[in-house]
Amino acid sequence: MRSPKEMHLTSAELGYLWTGYSINEMSKWYLTVFREQAEDEEIKDLYTHALESANEILVERKKLLNNDGYPNAIGFSETDIDKSSAKLFSDRFLLHYLHNGTRLGLEFHSKSLASATRVDIRTYHRNCVLSTLQLHERVVDMLLNKGVYWRTPTLPAPSTPEYIQKPDYLNGWQGDKRPINSMELANLYQIMDLLMIIETMCRGFSQTSDSDEIVDLFQKGIKVAKKQYHALGELLEKDDLPIAPSLAAEITDSKKRVLSDRIMVTHVAGLLGSLLSQYGFSLGAAMKHDLVSTYSAQTVKAGAFSEKVTRFLIEKEWLEKVPGAKS
C-alpha cells in the first residue's frame, strides 16, 4: 500500500475536511459562549467536554489540510463573541442545542468516513465519529436524567410480519389511507426538532442585532421555520400523534449582543443546509403521497430562504469559498 505522503487528497476527502473545519471552527465559538452562559454545573461541564473535543478535531484537521498544501478556512475569532454578555438562552435550550449538534455531527462524520480513501483520513474520521458518539451518549443521558428528553411515541407491535399487499399503502389523500409508519415518523420528528432549533435561534438572534436588515432576515427565518413546523405537525395530528413542545419560551429577554452578525447569519445558513439535507433523506424514505407532497413543497420553500441567506452572506463578503476545480 502506498503511504499517505504519496497520495494526494481526493476531492471528496478535501471537501469534507475543509467543510468540516469550517463547521467545527464556527462551533467552537458557540460552545465557548454557551459554556459561559450555562448556569447548571453539569451542563457547563458537558460544554467544556464538547469544546475540548472540537479543539482536538480542529488541530488534526488543520494538519491534514496543511500537509497537502491547502490553507485553512478564515473562520471567526474572539471578536465574534462576548463571553461576558447576558444569558440569551435557557439551560434547557443549551442542552437541546448540543443534542441536535451531536446528531448532525454524527451524520457528517459518518459521510466523511464513507467518502475517505487514504488510511490516515479514514482513521481521522473514525476517531471523529467515536468522539462525537461519546459526547452524544453523555448528552442523551443528561437529557434523560434531568427529565427534559422528549421521547417520540411508542407504536403497537404487529402480531406477525407481512408484505405490503395493495397499492393503497401509498395513499395519502383519498381512498384507504394508512397511518404513518415508524421510519417515516422517525424522520418527521427529526426534521421538526431541527425546525425548533432554527426558530428559537432566529428569535434569540433577532433581539440582539443592531442591524435592521439582519433583524428582518431573522424574522423571515422565524416565519419559515414556524410555518414548516405547523405543516408537518398537521401530518401527525391526522393520526392523533403527539407534537413536541416548542422551545421558543427558552429565550431570555436580554437584548445585549452575544455574537457578531456574521457568525449568527452563518450559523443559520448552516442549519438551513442541514434542514435541506434532512428533507432530502426523509423524502427518500417516504411512501405516503401526502408526506411526499409536503416534503417536496417544504423543501422548495426552505431552499428559497436558504438561497436568500446565502446571497446575503455573499453580498456582505462574509461567505468563504470552498476549494474547487480550476476554471
C-alpha positions in Angstrom: 0.0 0.0 0.0 1.3 3.5 -0.9 1.9 5.7 2.1 -0.4 8.8 2.6 2.5 11.0 1.7 2.5 9.6 -1.8 -1.3 10.1 -2.2 -2.9 13.5 -2.6 -6.3 14.2 -1.0 -9.2 13.3 -3.3 -11.9 15.9 -4.0 -14.2 14.1 -1.6 -11.6 14.0 1.2 -10.8 17.6 0.6 -14.4 18.7 0.6 -15.3 17.0 3.9 -12.1 18.0 5.6 -12.4 21.7 4.6 -16.1 22.0 5.2 -15.7 20.1 8.5 -13.0 22.5 9.5 -15.3 25.5 8.8 -18.2 23.9 10.8 -16.0 22.9 13.8 -14.2 26.3 13.8 -17.5 28.1 14.0 -19.0 25.7 16.5 -16.2 26.2 19.0 -17.2 29.8 19.4 -20.8 28.9 20.1 -19.6 26.2 22.6 -17.3 28.8 24.2 -20.0 31.4 24.8 -22.8 28.9 25.7 -20.5 27.3 28.3 -20.0 30.7 29.9 -23.8 31.3 29.9 -24.8 27.9 31.3 -25.8 28.0 35.0 -26.1 24.3 35.6 -22.7 22.9 36.5 -23.3 19.6 34.8 -24.3 21.3 31.6 -21.3 23.6 31.9 -19.0 20.6 32.3 -20.7 19.0 29.2 -19.9 22.1 27.2 -16.3 22.0 28.4 -16.0 18.4 27.2 -17.6 19.4 23.8 -15.3 22.3 23.4 -12.2 20.2 24.2 -13.3 17.6 21.6 -14.0 20.3 19.0 -10.5 21.8 19.5 -8.8 18.3 19.2 -10.7 17.7 16.0 -9.7 21.1 14.6 -6.0 20.6 15.3 -5.8 17.3 13.4 -8.0 18.7 10.6 -5.6 21.6 10.2 -2.6 19.3 10.0 -4.2 17.1 7.3 -5.1 20.1 5.2 -1.8 21.9 5.6 0.3 18.7 4.9 -1.3 18.7 1.4 -0.7 22.4 0.9 -4.3 23.6 1.5 -5.0 26.7 3.5 -7.4 26.7 6.4 -10.7 28.5 6.4 -10.5 32.0 7.7 -13.2 31.3 10.3 -14.0 33.5 13.3 -12.3 34.9 16.4 -12.8 36.2 19.9 -14.2 39.4 18.4 -17.2 37.5 17.2 -18.4 36.6 20.7 -18.9 38.3 24.1 -18.4 35.8 26.9 -19.4 38.4 29.5 -22.8 39.2 27.8 -26.1 38.4 29.5 -27.6 35.0 29.1 -29.6 34.6 25.9 -30.9 31.0 26.1 -32.0 28.8 29.0 -30.0 25.8 30.2 -32.8 23.6 28.8 -32.3 25.0 25.3 -28.5 24.7 25.6 -28.9 21.0 26.3 -31.2 20.5 23.3 -28.9 22.6 21.1 -26.0 20.3 22.0 -28.1 17.2 21.4 -29.1 18.5 17.9 -25.4 19.3 17.2 -24.2 15.9 18.1 -26.8 14.2 15.9 -25.8 16.4 12.9 -22.1 15.8 13.8 -22.6 12.0 13.7 -24.3 12.3 10.3 -21.5 14.5 8.9 -18.6 12.4 10.3 -20.2 9.2 9.0 -20.5 10.6 5.5 -16.9 11.9 5.7 -15.7 8.4 6.7 -17.7 6.7 3.9 -16.1 9.0 1.4 -12.5 8.7 2.6 -9.8 6.6 0.8 -6.4 7.3 2.4 -5.7 5.3 5.6 -4.8 8.4 7.7 -8.0 10.2 6.6 -10.1 7.1 7.4 -8.5 6.8 10.8 -9.1 10.5 11.5 -12.8 10.4 10.5 -13.3 7.2 12.5 -11.9 9.0 15.6 -14.3 11.9 14.9 -17.2 9.5 14.9 -16.1 7.9 18.1 -15.5 11.3 19.8 -18.9 12.6 18.7 -20.6 9.4 19.7 -19.2 9.6 23.2 -20.5 13.2 23.5 -23.9 12.2 22.1 -24.2 9.5 24.8 -23.5 12.0 27.5 -25.9 14.5 26.2 -28.8 11.9 25.9 -28.0 10.6 29.4 -28.2 14.1 30.8 -31.4 14.9 29.0 -33.0 11.8 30.5 -31.6 12.3 34.0 -32.9 15.9 34.0 -36.3 14.8 32.7 -36.2 17.1 29.6 -35.8 14.4 26.9 -39.0 14.4 24.8 -39.4 10.9 23.5 -41.2 10.1 20.3 -44.3 7.9 20.8 -44.2 4.1 21.1 -46.1 2.1 18.5 -48.0 -1.2 18.9 -46.2 -4.4 17.8 -47.8 -6.3 14.9 -48.8 -9.9 15.6 -46.8 -11.1 12.6 -44.6 -9.6 9.9 -46.4 -9.1 6.5 -45.8 -7.9 2.9 -47.5 -4.8 1.5 -50.5 -6.3 -0.3 -52.1 -3.3 -2.0 -51.0 -0.1 -3.7 -53.3 1.7 -1.2 -50.3 1.7 1.1 -49.1 4.8 -0.9 -52.3 6.7 -0.5 -52.3 9.9 1.5 -55.2 12.0 0.1 -58.1 9.7 -0.8 -59.2 6.1 -0.6 -57.9 3.8 2.0 -55.3 5.7 3.9 -52.8 4.1 6.3 -51.2 5.6 9.3 -47.7 6.9 9.1 -45.1 4.2 9.6 -42.2 4.1 12.1 -39.4 5.1 9.7 -41.4 8.0 8.3 -42.2 9.1 11.9 -38.5 9.0 12.9 -37.5 11.3 10.0 -40.5 13.6 10.5 -39.7 14.1 14.2 -36.1 14.8 13.5 -37.0 17.5 10.9 -39.3 19.1 13.4 -36.6 19.1 16.1 -34.3 20.9 13.7 -37.0 23.4 12.8 -37.5 24.2 16.5 -33.8 24.9 16.9 -33.8 27.2 13.8 -36.9 29.1 15.0 -35.5 29.6 18.6 -32.1 30.7 17.4 -33.6 33.2 14.9 -35.8 34.6 17.7 -32.9 35.0 20.0 -30.6 36.4 17.4 -33.2 38.9 16.2 -33.4 40.6 19.5 -29.6 41.1 19.9 -28.6 42.5 16.5 -28.4 46.3 15.8 -28.9 45.9 12.1 -32.4 46.3 10.8 -31.7 44.2 7.7 -30.3 41.3 9.7 -33.2 41.5 12.2 -35.6 41.4 9.2 -33.7 38.3 7.9 -34.1 36.5 11.2 -37.8 37.5 11.4 -38.3 35.8 8.0 -36.4 32.8 9.3 -38.8 32.6 12.3 -41.8 32.6 9.9 -40.4 30.0 7.6 -39.5 27.6 10.4 -42.8 28.1 12.2 -44.9 27.5 9.1 -43.0 24.4 8.2 -43.3 23.1 11.8 -47.0 23.5 11.7 -47.3 22.0 8.2 -45.5 18.9 9.5 -47.5 18.9 12.7 -50.7 18.6 10.7 -49.5 15.2 9.4 -49.1 14.0 12.9 -52.5 15.3 14.0 -54.1 13.2 11.3 -53.0 10.1 13.1 -53.6 11.5 16.6 -49.8 11.6 17.3 -48.2 14.0 19.7 -46.2 17.1 18.7 -43.0 18.1 20.7 -43.4 21.3 22.7 -41.9 24.5 21.3 -38.6 25.8 22.6 -39.5 29.5 21.9 -40.1 30.1 25.6 -36.4 29.2 26.3 -35.2 32.6 25.3 -34.4 35.3 27.9 -35.5 38.9 27.5 -31.8 40.1 27.1 -31.1 42.3 24.1 -27.4 42.6 24.7 -25.1 41.4 21.9 -23.7 37.9 22.4 -22.5 37.0 18.9 -21.5 39.0 15.8 -23.9 39.4 12.9 -21.6 37.4 10.7 -21.4 34.4 12.9 -25.1 34.4 13.6 -26.1 34.6 10.0 -23.5 32.0 9.0 -24.9 29.6 11.6 -28.4 30.0 10.4 -27.2 29.3 6.8 -25.5 26.1 8.0 -28.7 25.0 9.9 -30.8 25.6 6.8 -28.3 23.4 4.8 -28.8 20.6 7.3 -32.6 21.1 7.1 -32.5 20.6 3.3 -30.3 17.5 3.7 -32.8 16.1 6.2 -35.7 16.8 3.9 -33.9 15.0 1.1 -33.1 12.0 3.2 -36.6 11.8 4.6 -38.2 12.2 1.1 -36.3 9.1 0.0 -37.8 7.0 2.8 -41.4 8.4 2.5 -44.1 6.3 0.7 -47.3 8.1 1.6 -48.4 10.6 -1.1 -49.3 13.4 1.3 -45.9 13.0 3.1 -44.0 13.1 -0.2 -46.0 16.2 -1.3 -45.5 18.0 2.0 -41.7 17.3 2.0 -41.4 18.4 -1.6 -43.3 21.7 -1.0 -41.4 22.5 2.2 -38.1 21.7 0.6 -38.7 24.3 -2.1 -39.7 26.9 0.5 -36.7 26.1 2.7 -34.4 26.2 -0.3 -35.7 29.6 -1.4 -35.0 31.0 2.1 -31.6 29.3 2.2 -30.6 30.9 -1.1 -31.8 34.3 0.3 -29.5 33.9 3.3 -26.6 32.7 1.2 -27.0 35.7 -1.2 -27.0 38.0 1.9 -23.7 36.4 3.1 -22.1 36.8 -0.4 -23.2 40.5 -0.7 -21.6 41.2 2.7 -18.5 39.2 1.6 -18.9 37.0 4.7 -19.0 33.6 2.9 -15.8 31.7 2.3 -15.2 29.8 -0.9 -14.9 26.0 -0.7 -11.8 24.8 -2.6 -12.9 23.6 -6.1 -11.8 22.6 -9.6 -9.9 25.1 -11.6 -11.9 27.1 -14.1 
